[in-house]
Amino acid sequence: MARNGLAGAVRVARWADRARGEGVGACAGPDGSLPDAAAEEAAAELELTPEQVRADWDRARLAGLIELHGGEARPGWRLRAWDRDDSAALRGWVALFDAWSLARPAPKAARPGAVAEVIEALPQVLSLLYLSSGPVQVADLLELLDQRIAELRTERCEVPYEGPAADATARDAEPVGQEPTGTASDADGQATERAPEEPAAAGADAARAAGDADTELPSTEVSSAELLDWALGALAAVGALVVRGANGAPRARAAGDAAVLLRGGEPAGERQARLTPLGSWAVWVKLEQICVAAQSPAGNIEQSAEAMLRGCARLTPGPARAEYRAWLAARSAGSAVEELLAVARGDDALLRGLAFEALRAVGAPAEPAVRAAADEPALRPYALLWLVEHEGGDPETAPDVLTREESTWLWVDTAAAVADHGESRLLVRHLDSAVQGSVPRLLEEVRAVGHPRTVQVLVALAAAHPDPALAKAVRRAAFQVHTGGA
């Protein structure tokens, strides 16, 4: 279902990728939209209308199939993995679901604050639809939406908004230095000059000045019913739900239609909404993420990545993975990956290894960043092993992808983590994991690899090893590295 829902977006994304490969990459406008010339070119090649191309382009951007870099469209990881990874399709659709409020423009007359309240309150509406496991009357959803918005305003200690009349009172009482009465706010909340010859505004001001209580001022306030209709329409546009009328037929009306129905058209109580199977799955995923985040075993959800990883260093692998998942569920994948890689670039080798363990819990969204990290010498061995396992390779044979030098570097880095945080006996046992097969050969290659912690590792190993002769050879190697000798 996710693949079918995004088929048009994939088609346009692949067209953009082909155009880029031919040296005529699709360049987006300042707002990320597809220019007219490019839309017409794509429409001719794909046998679509320019309007269909633009709609699919927008969906491809929201689903992460297309990424814009300096105005140039490049394929996202989900497009590259589309044919071989079902999770790419599901994650792409979830990204589109998360961006439902951008799928259809909000009513132009709506205040930005009112739109934001509906977006903030909608998760509770979606939860009701999910828990109902069937159609729900739109009137019941509207009642819940109004109740939730009232709760949000109470939590913020806000005075209820009373419409244009309240605006008039506020303007009459505004202190010097604030917005003058000759300005108004547009749909984006920006101050704009009001033309002095506007008859409606002039009449309204005259009525207020005269105190004419019988004069009804025109209202442009968008009701919560209209905003709910916009939200349901946007969710229907991304395939998350279906709205049906009294006759059972699906309805696809413009924003603002709910208000018409509630005022005397088709009875609102007879309109019903229900989640599609994809929508139900997406809401379940969101609820599961909340539950996972609430069950953090070590309570590190609000900590930084470094603090979380230090806490996980004391845990066994199972609880540590649960902690990684809880920490990740409370953050966007992109920011979490960046934070984990920043920790991995630090001086603590133990945290470097744990950071890549946490990245395994992220999965496919971390792939582009991990591939880029493979170009950094300090992260390359970890990144290559991560990529092999991510692509389905056998963890037992994964080390085979490393060169001898990379394996030696990783051995020293792991030894540094053991020396800093482990017991001396573990450092001695770590000798058995070296690929060289003999201590003299290991020491020779360790001296050449250039790891910044080589001296400290060799000194700690010499102090821990019970064989005096071997310990002496290790100390000599440490001295040679320290002095730069052969």
C-alpha positions as CSV (number, residue, x, y, z in Angstrom):
1,M,0.0,0.0,0.0
2,A,2.8,2.4,0.8
3,R,4.5,1.6,-2.5
4,N,1.2,2.2,-4.4
5,G,0.6,5.5,-2.5
6,L,4.0,6.8,-3.4
7,A,4.2,5.4,-6.9
8,G,3.7,8.8,-8.6
9,A,6.3,10.4,-6.3
10,V,8.8,7.7,-7.0
11,R,8.3,8.2,-10.8
12,V,9.0,11.9,-10.6
13,A,12.0,11.3,-8.2
14,R,13.5,8.9,-10.7
15,W,12.9,11.3,-13.5
16,A,14.8,14.0,-11.5
17,D,17.6,11.5,-10.9
18,R,17.9,10.7,-14.6
19,A,17.9,14.4,-15.5
20,R,20.7,14.9,-13.0
21,G,22.7,12.0,-14.5
22,E,22.4,13.6,-17.9
23,G,23.9,16.8,-16.6
24,V,20.6,18.7,-16.7
25,G,19.6,18.2,-13.1
26,A,16.2,19.5,-12.0
27,C,16.7,22.7,-10.1
28,A,14.1,23.8,-7.6
29,G,12.9,27.3,-7.0
30,P,13.7,29.2,-3.8
31,D,10.7,27.6,-2.1
32,G,11.6,24.1,-3.2
33,S,8.9,23.9,-5.9
34,L,9.6,22.7,-9.4
35,P,10.0,25.5,-12.0
36,D,7.5,25.6,-14.9
37,A,10.0,24.6,-17.6
38,A,11.1,21.5,-15.6
39,A,7.5,20.6,-14.8
40,E,6.6,20.8,-18.5
41,E,9.6,18.7,-19.5
42,A,8.8,16.0,-16.9
43,A,5.1,16.1,-17.9
44,A,6.0,15.4,-21.5
45,E,8.4,12.6,-20.7
46,L,6.1,10.9,-18.1
47,E,2.9,11.6,-20.0
48,L,1.3,13.6,-17.2
49,T,0.0,17.1,-16.7
50,P,2.3,19.7,-15.2
51,E,-0.1,19.9,-12.2
52,Q,0.3,16.2,-11.6
53,V,4.1,16.5,-11.8
54,R,4.2,19.3,-9.3
55,A,1.9,17.3,-6.9
56,D,4.1,14.2,-7.1
57,W,7.2,16.4,-6.8
58,D,5.9,17.8,-3.5
59,R,5.1,14.3,-2.2
60,A,8.5,13.1,-3.2
61,R,10.2,15.9,-1.2
62,L,8.0,15.3,1.8
63,A,8.6,11.5,1.7
64,G,12.4,12.0,1.5
65,L,12.7,10.5,-2.0
66,I,14.2,13.8,-3.2
67,E,16.7,15.9,-1.3
68,L,17.5,19.4,-2.3
69,H,21.2,20.5,-2.1
70,G,21.8,24.0,-3.2
71,G,18.7,24.0,-5.4
72,E,19.6,20.8,-7.1
73,A,17.4,17.7,-6.6
74,R,19.3,14.6,-5.6
75,P,17.9,11.1,-4.8
76,G,17.4,10.4,-1.1
77,W,18.4,7.2,0.6
78,R,14.8,5.9,0.4
79,L,14.8,6.2,-3.4
80,R,18.1,4.4,-3.7
81,A,16.8,1.6,-1.4
82,W,13.3,1.5,-2.9
83,D,13.5,-1.7,-4.9
84,R,15.4,-3.7,-2.3
85,D,14.1,-2.5,1.1
86,D,10.4,-2.5,2.1
87,S,11.3,-0.4,5.1
88,A,12.3,2.4,2.7
89,A,8.7,2.5,1.3
90,L,7.2,2.4,4.8
91,R,9.5,5.1,6.2
92,G,8.9,7.2,3.2
93,W,5.2,7.0,3.7
94,V,5.5,7.7,7.4
95,A,7.5,10.8,6.6
96,L,4.7,11.9,4.3
97,F,2.2,11.2,7.1
98,D,4.2,13.3,9.5
99,A,4.1,16.1,7.0
100,W,0.3,15.9,6.5
101,S,-0.2,19.6,7.4
102,L,1.9,20.6,4.4
103,A,0.1,18.3,2.0
104,R,-2.8,20.8,1.6
105,P,-2.8,24.6,2.2
106,A,-4.6,25.7,5.4
107,P,-7.5,28.2,4.9
108,K,-6.0,31.5,4.0
109,A,-8.2,33.4,6.5
110,A,-7.1,31.2,9.4
111,R,-4.8,32.6,12.0
112,P,-1.4,30.8,12.2
113,G,-2.0,30.3,15.9
114,A,-5.3,28.6,15.3
115,V,-3.8,26.3,12.7
116,A,-0.9,25.4,15.1
117,E,-3.5,24.5,17.8
118,V,-5.3,22.1,15.4
119,I,-2.0,20.5,14.5
120,E,-1.0,20.1,18.1
121,A,-4.4,18.7,19.1
122,L,-4.8,16.3,16.1
123,P,-2.8,13.4,17.7
124,Q,-5.6,12.9,20.1
125,V,-8.1,12.9,17.3
126,L,-6.1,10.3,15.5
127,S,-5.8,8.2,18.7
128,L,-9.6,8.2,18.9
129,L,-9.8,7.0,15.3
130,Y,-7.3,4.3,16.0
131,L,-8.9,3.1,19.2
132,S,-12.3,3.1,17.7
133,S,-11.2,0.6,15.0
134,G,-13.9,1.8,12.7
135,P,-15.8,4.9,11.4
136,V,-16.2,7.8,13.8
137,Q,-18.7,10.6,13.4
138,V,-17.1,13.9,12.3
139,A,-19.2,15.7,14.8
140,D,-17.6,13.6,17.6
141,L,-14.2,14.4,16.2
142,L,-15.0,18.1,16.2
143,E,-16.2,17.9,19.8
144,L,-12.9,16.2,20.8
145,L,-10.9,18.7,18.9
146,D,-12.6,21.7,20.6
147,Q,-12.1,20.1,24.0
148,R,-8.4,19.4,23.3
149,I,-7.8,23.0,22.1
150,A,-9.5,24.3,25.2
151,E,-7.1,22.1,27.3
152,L,-4.1,23.4,25.4
153,R,-5.1,27.0,26.0
154,T,-5.7,26.3,29.7
155,E,-2.3,24.8,30.0
156,R,-0.8,27.9,28.5
157,C,-3.0,30.1,30.7
158,E,-4.5,31.9,27.6
159,V,-7.5,34.1,27.6
160,P,-10.0,32.7,25.1
161,Y,-10.0,34.5,21.7
162,E,-13.3,36.3,21.1
163,G,-13.0,37.1,17.4
164,P,-12.8,40.5,15.6
165,A,-14.5,42.4,18.5
166,A,-11.8,41.3,20.8
167,D,-9.2,42.5,18.3
168,A,-10.9,45.9,18.3
169,T,-10.8,46.2,22.0
170,A,-7.1,45.1,22.0
171,R,-6.3,47.7,19.4
172,D,-8.1,50.5,21.3
173,A,-6.2,49.7,24.4
174,E,-2.8,49.0,22.9
175,P,0.1,51.0,24.4
176,V,2.2,53.5,22.4
177,G,4.9,51.9,20.3
178,Q,3.0,48.7,19.3
179,E,1.3,48.0,15.9
180,P,-0.9,51.0,15.0
181,T,-4.5,50.6,14.1
182,G,-3.7,51.1,10.4
183,T,-2.1,47.7,10.2
184,A,-3.5,44.2,10.0
185,S,-2.0,40.7,10.0
186,D,-2.1,38.5,6.9
187,A,-2.5,34.7,6.9
188,D,1.2,34.3,7.8
189,G,1.0,36.6,10.7
190,Q,3.0,39.4,9.0
191,A,2.0,43.0,9.5
192,T,0.6,44.7,6.3
193,E,-0.6,48.2,5.7
194,R,-4.3,48.6,5.5
195,A,-5.4,50.8,2.6
196,P,-7.2,53.9,4.1
197,E,-9.9,53.7,1.4
198,E,-11.1,50.2,2.3
199,P,-14.8,50.7,2.9
200,A,-15.3,47.6,5.1
201,A,-12.5,48.6,7.4
202,A,-13.6,52.2,7.5
203,G,-17.2,51.2,8.3
204,A,-16.1,48.9,11.1
205,D,-13.9,51.6,12.6
206,A,-16.8,54.1,12.4
207,A,-19.2,51.6,14.1
208,R,-16.7,51.0,16.9
209,A,-16.2,54.8,17.4
210,A,-19.9,55.3,17.6
211,G,-20.4,52.4,19.9
212,D,-23.1,51.1,17.7
213,A,-23.9,47.8,19.3
214,D,-26.5,47.0,16.6
215,T,-23.9,47.0,13.8
216,E,-22.7,43.5,13.1
217,L,-19.0,43.5,12.1
218,P,-17.9,41.1,9.3
219,S,-16.1,38.1,10.7
220,T,-13.2,36.4,8.9
221,E,-12.3,34.1,11.8
222,V,-12.1,30.5,10.5
223,S,-14.0,28.1,12.8
224,S,-12.6,24.9,14.3
225,A,-15.1,23.0,12.1
226,E,-13.4,24.4,8.9
227,L,-10.0,23.7,10.3
228,L,-11.0,20.2,11.1
229,D,-12.2,19.7,7.6
230,W,-8.9,21.0,6.3
231,A,-7.0,18.6,8.6
232,L,-9.1,15.6,7.5
233,G,-8.7,16.6,3.9
234,A,-4.9,16.8,4.2
235,L,-4.8,13.4,6.0
236,A,-7.0,11.9,3.3
237,A,-4.6,13.4,0.6
238,V,-1.7,11.5,2.0
239,G,-3.8,8.3,2.3
240,A,-4.1,8.1,6.1
241,L,-7.9,8.2,6.3
242,V,-11.1,8.3,4.4
243,V,-14.1,10.6,5.0
244,R,-17.5,9.4,3.9
245,G,-20.8,11.2,3.6
246,A,-24.3,10.1,4.6
247,N,-24.7,7.9,1.5
248,G,-21.4,6.1,2.2
249,A,-19.5,7.6,-0.7
250,P,-16.0,9.0,-0.1
251,R,-15.9,12.8,0.0
252,A,-13.2,15.0,-1.3
253,R,-14.2,18.6,-0.5
254,A,-12.1,21.7,-0.2
255,A,-11.1,23.1,3.2
256,G,-14.0,24.9,4.9
257,D,-16.6,22.4,3.7
258,A,-17.2,21.1,7.2
259,A,-18.5,24.5,8.4
260,V,-21.0,24.5,5.5
261,L,-22.2,21.1,6.4
262,L,-22.5,21.9,10.1
263,R,-24.6,25.1,9.3
264,G,-27.3,23.3,7.3
265,G,-25.9,21.2,4.5
266,E,-25.5,17.5,4.9
267,P,-25.8,16.7,8.7
268,A,-22.3,16.7,10.2
269,G,-23.3,13.8,12.4
270,E,-23.8,11.6,9.3
271,R,-20.2,12.3,8.0
272,Q,-17.8,9.7,9.2
273,A,-14.0,9.3,9.1
274,R,-12.0,6.2,9.5
275,L,-8.3,5.4,9.2
276,T,-7.0,3.5,6.3
277,P,-4.9,0.4,7.1
278,L,-1.7,2.5,6.5
279,G,-3.0,5.3,8.7
280,S,-3.9,2.8,11.4
281,W,-0.4,1.3,11.2
282,A,1.2,4.7,11.3
283,V,-0.7,5.8,14.4
284,W,0.2,2.5,16.0
285,V,3.9,3.2,15.3
286,K,3.6,6.6,16.9
287,L,1.9,5.2,20.0
288,E,4.5,2.5,20.3
289,Q,7.3,5.1,20.1
290,I,5.7,6.9,23.0
291,C,5.4,3.7,25.0
292,V,9.0,2.8,24.3
293,A,10.2,6.2,25.3
294,A,8.2,6.0,28.5
295,Q,9.8,2.7,29.5
296,S,13.4,3.8,29.4
297,P,15.2,1.4,31.8
298,A,18.0,3.8,32.8
299,G,16.1,7.1,32.5
300,N,18.4,8.7,29.9
301,I,15.8,9.9,27.4
302,E,16.5,13.6,28.1
303,Q,20.2,13.2,28.3
304,S,22.7,14.0,25.6
305,A,24.0,11.2,23.4
306,E,27.3,11.1,25.3
307,A,25.6,11.0,28.7
308,M,23.2,8.3,27.4
309,L,26.1,6.2,26.1
310,R,28.0,6.5,29.3
311,G,25.0,5.2,31.2
312,C,24.6,2.3,28.8
313,A,28.3,1.3,29.3
314,R,27.2,-0.2,32.6
315,L,24.4,-2.2,31.0
316,T,24.4,-5.7,29.4
317,P,23.6,-5.7,25.6
318,G,19.9,-6.4,26.0
319,P,19.0,-3.5,28.3
320,A,21.5,-1.3,26.4
321,R,19.6,-1.8,23.2
322,A,16.3,-1.0,24.9
323,E,17.8,2.2,26.2
324,Y,19.1,3.1,22.7
325,R,15.6,2.6,21.2
326,A,14.0,4.7,24.0
327,W,16.5,7.5,23.4
328,L,16.0,7.4,19.7
329,A,12.2,7.3,19.9
330,A,12.3,10.7,21.6
331,R,14.2,12.3,18.7
332,S,14.2,12.7,15.0
333,A,16.4,10.2,13.2
334,G,18.5,12.9,11.6
335,S,19.4,14.8,14.7
336,A,20.0,11.5,16.7
337,V,22.5,10.2,14.0
338,E,24.4,13.5,14.0
339,E,24.7,13.5,17.7
340,L,25.8,9.9,17.9
341,L,28.5,10.5,15.2
342,A,29.7,13.6,17.0
343,V,30.3,11.4,20.1
344,A,32.0,8.8,18.0
345,R,34.5,11.4,16.8
346,G,35.6,12.1,20.3
347,D,38.6,10.7,22.3
348,D,36.8,8.0,24.2
349,A,37.1,4.7,22.3
350,L,34.4,3.0,24.4
351,L,31.8,5.6,23.5
352,R,32.9,5.3,19.8
353,G,32.0,1.7,19.8
354,L,28.7,2.2,21.7
355,A,27.7,5.0,19.3
356,F,27.8,2.6,16.4
357,E,25.9,0.1,18.5
358,A,23.2,2.7,18.9
359,L,23.3,3.5,15.2
360,R,22.5,-0.2,14.5
361,A,19.2,0.6,16.3
362,V,18.6,3.5,14.0
363,G,18.8,1.3,10.9
364,A,18.4,2.5,7.3
365,P,18.0,6.3,8.1
366,A,21.6,6.3,9.3
367,E,23.0,4.8,6.2
368,P,24.0,8.0,4.3
369,A,25.7,9.5,7.3
370,V,27.5,6.2,8.1
371,R,28.7,6.0,4.5
372,A,30.1,9.5,4.7
373,A,31.8,8.6,8.0
374,A,33.6,5.8,6.3
375,D,35.8,8.5,4.8
376,E,37.1,9.5,8.2
377,P,40.1,7.3,9.3
378,A,39.0,7.1,13.0
379,L,35.5,6.0,12.1
380,R,36.2,3.9,8.9
381,P,36.5,0.4,10.5
382,Y,33.3,0.9,12.6
383,A,31.4,2.4,9.6
384,L,32.4,-0.5,7.2
385,L,31.4,-3.1,9.7
386,W,28.1,-1.3,10.3
387,L,27.4,-1.2,6.5
388,V,28.1,-4.9,6.0
389,E,25.7,-5.9,8.8
390,H,23.1,-3.4,7.6
391,E,23.2,-4.9,4.1
392,G,22.6,-8.4,5.5
393,G,26.1,-9.6,5.8
394,D,27.2,-12.2,8.3
395,P,28.5,-10.6,11.5
396,E,31.0,-13.4,11.8
397,T,32.6,-12.7,8.5
398,A,32.1,-8.9,8.5
399,P,35.7,-8.2,9.7
400,D,36.8,-9.6,6.4
401,V,35.9,-6.3,4.7
402,L,38.6,-4.5,6.6
403,T,42.2,-4.2,5.4
404,R,45.0,-5.5,7.6
405,E,45.8,-1.9,8.6
406,E,42.1,-1.1,9.4
407,S,41.8,-4.3,11.5
408,T,45.0,-3.3,13.4
409,W,43.7,0.2,14.0
410,L,40.4,-1.2,15.3
411,W,42.3,-3.6,17.6
412,V,44.2,-0.7,19.1
413,D,41.0,1.4,19.5
414,T,39.2,-1.5,21.2
415,A,42.2,-2.1,23.5
416,A,42.1,1.6,24.4
417,A,38.4,1.2,25.4
418,V,39.3,-1.8,27.5
419,A,42.3,-0.1,29.1
420,D,40.2,2.9,30.1
421,H,37.1,1.2,31.3
422,G,37.8,-2.6,31.6
423,E,39.8,-5.0,33.7
424,S,43.4,-5.9,33.1
425,R,42.6,-9.5,32.4
426,L,40.3,-8.4,29.6
427,L,43.1,-6.5,28.0
428,V,45.3,-9.6,28.1
429,R,42.5,-11.7,26.5
430,H,42.2,-9.0,23.8
431,L,45.5,-10.2,22.5
432,D,43.8,-13.3,21.1
433,S,41.5,-11.3,18.8
434,A,44.5,-9.8,16.9
435,V,44.6,-10.9,13.2
436,Q,48.4,-11.1,13.2
437,G,48.5,-14.4,15.0
438,S,51.7,-13.6,16.9
439,V,52.8,-11.0,19.4
440,P,55.9,-9.8,17.5
441,R,54.0,-9.4,14.3
442,L,51.2,-7.6,16.1
443,L,53.7,-5.2,17.8
444,E,55.3,-4.5,14.4
445,E,52.0,-3.6,12.8
446,V,50.7,-1.7,15.8
447,R,53.8,0.6,15.8
448,A,53.1,1.4,12.1
449,V,49.3,2.0,12.3
450,G,49.6,5.4,13.9
451,H,46.8,5.2,16.4
452,P,47.0,8.1,18.8
453,R,46.5,5.8,21.8
454,T,49.1,3.2,20.8
455,V,51.6,4.1,23.6
456,Q,49.0,4.0,26.4
457,V,47.6,0.7,25.1
458,L,51.0,-0.9,25.0
459,V,52.0,0.4,28.4
460,A,48.8,-0.9,29.9
461,L,49.2,-4.3,28.2
462,A,52.8,-4.6,29.5
463,A,51.6,-3.9,33.0
464,A,48.8,-6.4,32.8
465,H,50.5,-9.4,31.1
466,P,51.7,-12.1,33.4
467,D,54.6,-13.2,31.1
468,P,57.7,-11.1,32.0
469,A,59.4,-11.7,28.7
470,L,56.3,-10.7,26.6
471,A,55.7,-7.7,28.9
472,K,59.3,-6.6,28.3
473,A,58.8,-6.8,24.5
474,V,55.6,-4.8,24.7
475,R,57.3,-2.1,26.9
476,R,60.1,-1.9,24.4
477,A,57.6,-1.4,21.6
478,A,55.8,1.3,23.6
479,F,59.1,3.1,24.1
480,Q,60.0,2.9,20.4
481,V,56.6,4.4,19.4
482,H,57.0,7.1,22.0
483,T,60.5,8.1,20.8
484,G,59.8,7.5,17.2
485,G,62.4,4.8,16.9
486,A,62.2,1.7,14.7
